[in-house]
């Protein structure tokens, strides 16, 4: 970025969208917080052109930037300019006429339509790593045509934005060792290999997949008692692999599915163990079992064979894994399902688990 008296000067490329000029410029990170000021005054939604700043998101984004100085990636910030602008092309005609210098008066206001959390995170990250200040971020500038136009711009920018599924995010996340562990388990564990939905978070009725990658991730995270973005040791990886293989031996239907002796669709139709709630409950139970019996847990896990996982077994599963005959994904349902498994393995319930169990029993008696 260069400078002129009373002007911001950016080297920029000019484009046309919907008949209006807009500009793409490279802006040093150290300049981003200075020119893109965030209005902290609380305004009613109809008087704003962006969502309010969620400060809880900022530390995580800033840490991502600081911890990955050689591999981070930020998408462009989109902003409207409230003020007169001048574009001076480098050439009068040809392709060079759309490259030039964008001049914006110092008195102009910049309204961020997309990227206010990135802007705030950059400001925090620069306090810890000022050397990042000379790196650049692309900024897309639109000339402001008033509040209504800016609000429409925000709506249009977010109209087709769809977050990737949890499974796909785990599959592509090379920074999170837990994500990578889940991917390796999906390839190595006999009843996960070729039976794991790697992209979607839910499994279609006729799919030949039995588990989702996101369920394996969450259940294994619970099993190991690991917070997000935490390193996984070789011993922990071996433990997770051995645990899921031991569980596989205790659930023969999973082995039949792996050998294509039974369809996954039939198992989902007829059994609780073919749904994510069972995997999550097994993660809870596994953590408790290994903590209580670190040497003999493999022998005890075999007792899971005694469980009647049939969805027809409403005496056990209705109100726990099932609500009105449908599989529930609620956390309370996961805990109540885990309670059944814990009792089968002779494990004691925690205070919260006991509380939920007592409530479940009283509600069933009242019914």
C-alpha positions as CSV (number, residue, x, y, z in Angstrom):
1,X,0.0,0.0,0.0
2,X,1.3,3.4,-0.9
3,X,0.2,6.7,0.6
4,X,-0.9,10.2,-0.7
5,X,-1.9,13.2,1.4
6,X,-5.4,12.5,2.8
7,X,-5.8,9.3,0.7
8,X,-5.5,5.6,1.1
9,X,-3.8,4.2,-2.1
10,X,-4.1,0.6,-3.1
11,X,-2.8,-1.3,-6.1
12,X,-6.0,-2.9,-7.3
13,X,-7.8,-4.8,-10.0
14,X,-11.1,-3.4,-11.3
15,X,-14.1,-5.7,-12.1
16,X,-17.8,-5.4,-12.9
17,X,-20.6,-7.2,-11.2
18,X,-24.3,-6.4,-11.8
19,X,-23.2,-3.4,-13.8
20,X,-21.3,-1.9,-10.9
21,X,-17.5,-1.5,-10.5
22,X,-15.8,-3.2,-7.7
23,X,-12.1,-3.6,-6.8
24,X,-9.8,-6.3,-5.4
25,X,-6.7,-5.1,-3.5
26,X,-4.0,-6.7,-1.4
27,X,-3.8,-5.1,2.1
28,X,-1.0,-5.7,4.6
29,X,-2.3,-7.5,7.8
30,X,-1.0,-4.7,10.0
31,X,-3.2,-2.2,8.1
32,X,-6.4,-4.2,8.3
33,X,-7.3,-3.3,12.0
34,X,-6.4,0.4,11.4
35,X,-8.7,1.1,8.5
36,X,-11.5,-1.5,9.1
37,X,-12.8,-0.2,12.3
38,X,-15.6,-2.2,13.9
39,X,-18.5,-0.1,15.3
40,X,-18.9,-1.4,18.9
41,X,-22.1,0.6,19.4
42,X,-25.1,-1.7,19.9
43,X,-27.5,-1.1,17.1
44,X,-30.8,-2.8,16.2
45,X,-30.4,-5.4,13.5
46,X,-32.4,-3.3,11.0
47,X,-29.8,-0.5,11.4
48,X,-26.8,-2.8,10.8
49,X,-25.4,-4.4,7.7
50,X,-23.7,-7.3,9.4
51,X,-24.0,-9.7,12.3
52,X,-22.8,-8.6,15.7
53,X,-19.3,-9.6,16.7
54,X,-19.1,-12.9,18.6
55,X,-16.0,-12.3,20.7
56,X,-15.9,-16.0,21.8
57,X,-14.8,-16.9,18.2
58,X,-11.9,-14.6,18.1
59,X,-9.3,-16.4,20.3
60,X,-9.6,-19.6,18.3
61,X,-9.2,-17.8,14.9
62,X,-6.3,-15.8,16.2
63,X,-4.6,-18.9,17.6
64,X,-5.0,-20.6,14.2
65,X,-3.2,-17.7,12.6
66,X,-0.4,-17.6,15.2
67,X,0.2,-21.4,15.3
68,X,0.3,-21.9,11.6
69,X,2.4,-19.0,10.2
70,X,3.6,-21.1,7.2
71,X,0.3,-22.7,6.3
72,X,-2.7,-20.6,7.4
73,X,-5.2,-19.4,4.8
74,X,-7.7,-16.6,5.1
75,X,-10.4,-15.8,2.5
76,X,-11.0,-12.3,1.3
77,X,-12.6,-9.6,3.4
78,X,-15.5,-7.9,1.7
79,X,-16.2,-4.3,2.5
80,X,-18.2,-1.3,1.3
81,X,-16.6,2.1,1.0
82,X,-18.7,5.0,2.3
83,X,-17.0,7.9,0.4
84,X,-15.8,9.0,-3.0
85,X,-13.2,6.8,-4.7
86,X,-10.9,7.2,-7.7
87,X,-9.5,4.5,-9.8
88,X,-6.4,5.4,-11.9
89,X,-5.7,2.6,-14.5
90,X,-2.1,1.8,-15.4
91,X,-3.1,1.8,-19.1
92,X,-5.8,3.6,-21.1
93,X,-6.9,0.5,-23.0
94,X,-6.5,-3.3,-23.1
95,X,-6.1,-5.6,-20.2
96,X,-4.0,-3.0,-18.3
97,X,-7.0,-0.7,-18.1
98,X,-8.4,-2.9,-15.3
99,X,-5.3,-2.8,-13.2
100,X,-4.4,0.4,-11.4
101,X,-4.4,2.5,-8.3
102,X,-7.5,2.8,-6.1
103,X,-7.6,6.0,-4.1
104,X,-9.9,6.2,-1.1
105,X,-10.1,9.4,1.0
106,X,-8.9,9.1,4.6
107,X,-12.4,10.4,5.7
108,X,-14.1,7.4,4.1
109,X,-15.7,4.8,6.3
110,X,-15.3,1.1,5.6
111,X,-18.1,-1.3,6.4
112,X,-17.2,-4.9,6.5
113,X,-19.9,-7.1,5.0
114,X,-18.0,-10.3,5.4
115,X,-14.9,-10.9,7.5
116,X,-15.3,-8.9,10.8
117,X,-14.2,-11.9,12.8
118,X,-11.1,-12.4,10.7
119,X,-10.4,-8.7,11.1
120,X,-10.7,-8.9,14.9
121,X,-8.6,-12.1,15.0
122,X,-5.8,-10.5,12.9
123,X,-5.7,-7.6,15.4
124,X,-5.2,-10.1,18.3
125,X,-2.7,-12.2,16.4
126,X,-0.5,-9.2,15.6
127,X,-0.1,-8.5,19.3
128,X,1.6,-11.9,19.7
129,X,3.2,-12.2,16.2
130,X,3.8,-8.7,14.8
131,X,6.0,-10.3,12.1
132,X,2.8,-11.3,10.4
133,X,2.0,-7.7,9.7
134,X,3.7,-7.5,6.3
135,X,1.7,-10.4,4.9
136,X,-1.3,-9.6,2.9
137,X,-5.0,-10.3,2.7
138,X,-7.1,-9.7,-0.3
139,X,-9.9,-7.2,0.1
140,X,-12.9,-6.9,-2.1
141,X,-14.2,-3.3,-2.2
142,X,-17.7,-2.2,-3.2
143,X,-18.8,1.4,-3.4
144,X,-21.4,1.9,-0.8
145,X,-24.9,2.6,-2.1
146,X,-26.5,3.0,1.3
147,X,-27.6,0.8,4.2
148,X,-30.2,-1.1,2.2
149,X,-27.7,-2.0,-0.5
150,X,-25.1,-3.0,2.2
151,X,-27.6,-5.2,4.0
152,X,-28.5,-6.9,0.7
153,X,-24.9,-7.4,0.0
154,X,-24.5,-9.2,3.4
155,X,-27.5,-11.4,2.7
156,X,-26.3,-12.3,-0.8
157,X,-22.8,-13.1,0.4
158,X,-24.2,-15.6,2.9
159,X,-27.2,-16.8,0.9
160,X,-25.4,-19.9,-0.5
161,X,-22.8,-20.4,2.2
162,X,-23.1,-23.9,3.6
163,X,-20.8,-25.3,6.2
164,X,-19.1,-28.6,5.3
165,X,-20.4,-31.6,7.1
166,X,-18.6,-32.6,10.3
167,X,-17.4,-35.8,8.6
168,X,-15.9,-34.0,5.6
169,X,-14.3,-31.4,7.9
170,X,-12.6,-34.2,9.9
171,X,-11.5,-36.0,6.7
172,X,-9.7,-32.9,5.4
173,X,-8.3,-31.6,8.7
174,X,-4.6,-32.3,8.6
175,X,-3.9,-30.1,11.7
176,X,-6.0,-32.0,14.2
177,X,-4.4,-35.3,15.3
178,X,-7.7,-36.6,16.6
179,X,-9.2,-36.1,13.1
180,X,-6.3,-37.9,11.5
181,X,-6.7,-40.7,14.1
182,X,-10.4,-41.1,13.2
183,X,-9.4,-41.4,9.6
184,X,-6.9,-44.1,10.3
185,X,-9.3,-46.0,12.5
186,X,-11.8,-45.9,9.7
187,X,-9.2,-47.6,7.5
188,X,-7.8,-50.1,10.0
189,X,-10.5,-51.3,12.3
190,X,-12.2,-54.3,10.8
191,X,-15.7,-53.2,11.3
192,X,-15.0,-49.6,10.2
193,X,-13.1,-50.4,7.0
194,X,-15.4,-50.0,4.0
195,X,-18.3,-49.4,6.3
196,X,-17.7,-45.8,7.2
197,X,-19.4,-42.8,5.6
198,X,-16.5,-40.4,5.2
199,X,-18.4,-37.4,3.9
200,X,-21.9,-37.2,5.3
201,X,-22.9,-36.8,8.9
202,X,-26.0,-38.9,8.5
203,X,-26.4,-42.2,6.6
204,X,-29.1,-42.6,4.0
205,X,-31.5,-45.5,4.5
206,X,-30.2,-47.7,1.7
207,X,-26.6,-46.9,2.2
208,X,-24.1,-49.8,2.6
209,X,-22.3,-47.8,5.3
210,X,-22.7,-48.5,9.0
211,X,-20.8,-45.7,10.8
212,X,-20.0,-42.0,10.0
213,X,-16.5,-40.6,10.4
214,X,-17.9,-37.9,12.7
215,X,-19.3,-40.6,15.0
216,X,-16.0,-42.4,15.1
217,X,-14.2,-39.1,15.8
218,X,-16.6,-38.1,18.7
219,X,-16.7,-41.6,20.2
220,X,-12.9,-42.0,20.1
221,X,-12.4,-38.5,21.5
222,X,-14.7,-39.4,24.4
223,X,-12.9,-42.8,24.8
224,X,-9.5,-41.1,25.2
225,X,-10.8,-38.1,27.1
226,X,-9.1,-35.7,24.8
227,X,-10.1,-32.0,24.3
228,X,-10.3,-30.7,20.7
229,X,-7.1,-30.0,18.8
230,X,-5.0,-32.1,21.3
231,X,-2.1,-34.3,20.3
232,X,-2.7,-38.1,20.3
233,X,0.2,-40.4,21.4
234,X,1.1,-43.7,19.8
235,X,-0.1,-45.5,22.9
236,X,-3.4,-43.8,22.7
237,X,-3.8,-44.7,19.1
238,X,-3.0,-48.3,19.8
239,X,-5.5,-48.3,22.7
240,X,-8.3,-46.9,20.5
241,X,-7.6,-49.4,17.8
242,X,-7.6,-52.3,20.3
243,X,-10.8,-51.0,22.0
244,X,-12.8,-50.8,18.8
245,X,-11.6,-54.2,17.7
246,X,-12.6,-55.7,21.0
247,X,-16.1,-54.0,20.7
248,X,-16.4,-55.5,17.2
249,X,-15.9,-59.0,18.6
250,X,-18.7,-58.3,21.1
251,X,-21.2,-57.2,18.4
252,X,-21.4,-60.1,15.9
253,X,-23.8,-58.2,13.7
254,X,-21.0,-55.7,12.9
255,X,-18.7,-58.6,11.8
256,X,-21.5,-59.9,9.6
257,X,-21.8,-56.5,7.9
258,X,-18.0,-56.4,7.4
259,X,-18.2,-59.8,5.7
260,X,-21.3,-58.6,3.7
261,X,-23.4,-61.4,5.3
262,X,-26.1,-58.8,6.3
263,X,-26.9,-55.4,4.9
264,X,-26.2,-52.3,6.8
265,X,-29.7,-51.0,5.9
266,X,-31.3,-54.0,7.7
267,X,-29.1,-53.5,10.8
268,X,-30.1,-49.8,11.0
269,X,-33.8,-50.8,10.6
270,X,-33.6,-53.4,13.3
271,X,-30.9,-52.6,15.8
272,X,-29.7,-49.8,18.1
273,X,-26.1,-50.7,17.7
274,X,-26.2,-49.7,14.0
275,X,-26.7,-46.0,14.9
276,X,-24.3,-43.3,16.0
277,X,-25.9,-43.1,19.5
278,X,-24.5,-46.6,20.2
279,X,-21.0,-45.6,19.1
280,X,-21.1,-42.5,21.4
281,X,-22.4,-44.6,24.3
282,X,-19.6,-47.1,23.8
283,X,-17.0,-44.3,23.9
284,X,-18.4,-43.2,27.3
285,X,-18.4,-46.8,28.6
286,X,-15.0,-47.6,27.2
287,X,-13.4,-44.6,29.0
288,X,-15.0,-45.7,32.3
289,X,-14.1,-49.3,31.8
290,X,-10.4,-48.7,31.0
291,X,-10.0,-46.2,33.9
292,X,-11.5,-48.8,36.3
293,X,-9.8,-51.9,34.9
294,X,-6.8,-50.8,32.8
295,X,-5.4,-54.4,32.6
296,X,-8.5,-56.5,32.3
297,X,-10.9,-54.4,30.3
298,X,-10.7,-56.6,27.2
299,X,-12.1,-59.6,29.1
300,X,-15.0,-57.5,30.5
301,X,-15.9,-55.9,27.2
302,X,-17.0,-59.3,25.9
303,X,-20.0,-59.0,28.2
304,X,-21.6,-56.7,25.7
305,X,-22.6,-59.8,23.8
306,X,-25.4,-60.2,26.4
307,X,-27.2,-57.1,25.4
308,X,-30.3,-57.3,23.3
309,X,-29.8,-54.4,20.8
310,X,-33.1,-55.0,19.0
311,X,-35.2,-52.0,18.5
312,X,-38.2,-54.2,19.3
313,X,-36.8,-54.4,22.8
314,X,-38.8,-51.3,23.8
315,X,-38.6,-52.3,27.5
316,X,-34.9,-51.4,27.5
317,X,-34.6,-48.8,24.7
318,X,-37.8,-46.7,24.6
319,X,-37.1,-43.5,26.4
320,X,-33.3,-44.1,26.2
321,X,-32.1,-44.6,22.6
322,X,-35.6,-44.4,21.2
323,X,-38.2,-41.7,21.6
324,X,-41.6,-42.7,20.3
325,X,-39.9,-45.5,18.4
326,X,-37.3,-43.2,16.6
327,X,-33.6,-43.2,17.4
328,X,-32.7,-40.1,19.3
329,X,-29.4,-38.1,19.0
330,X,-29.9,-36.1,22.1
331,X,-27.1,-36.1,24.7
332,X,-29.4,-37.3,27.4
333,X,-30.3,-40.3,25.2
334,X,-26.6,-41.1,24.7
335,X,-26.0,-41.1,28.5
336,X,-29.1,-43.2,29.2
337,X,-27.9,-45.7,26.5
338,X,-24.5,-45.7,28.1
339,X,-26.1,-46.5,31.5
340,X,-27.5,-49.8,30.1
341,X,-24.0,-50.8,28.9
342,X,-22.4,-49.8,32.1
343,X,-24.8,-51.9,34.1
344,X,-24.1,-54.8,31.8
345,X,-20.3,-54.5,32.5
346,X,-20.7,-54.0,36.2
347,X,-19.6,-50.3,36.1
348,X,-20.9,-47.8,38.6
349,X,-22.8,-44.7,37.4
350,X,-21.5,-41.2,38.0
351,X,-23.6,-38.5,39.8
352,X,-25.0,-37.0,36.6
353,X,-25.7,-40.5,35.1
354,X,-27.5,-41.5,38.3
355,X,-29.6,-38.4,38.3
356,X,-30.7,-39.0,34.7
357,X,-31.4,-42.7,35.5
358,X,-33.5,-41.8,38.5
359,X,-35.5,-39.3,36.4
360,X,-36.0,-41.9,33.6
361,X,-37.2,-44.5,36.1
362,X,-39.7,-42.1,37.7
363,X,-41.1,-40.9,34.4
364,X,-41.5,-44.5,33.3
365,X,-43.4,-45.4,36.5
366,X,-45.6,-42.3,36.1
367,X,-46.4,-43.3,32.6
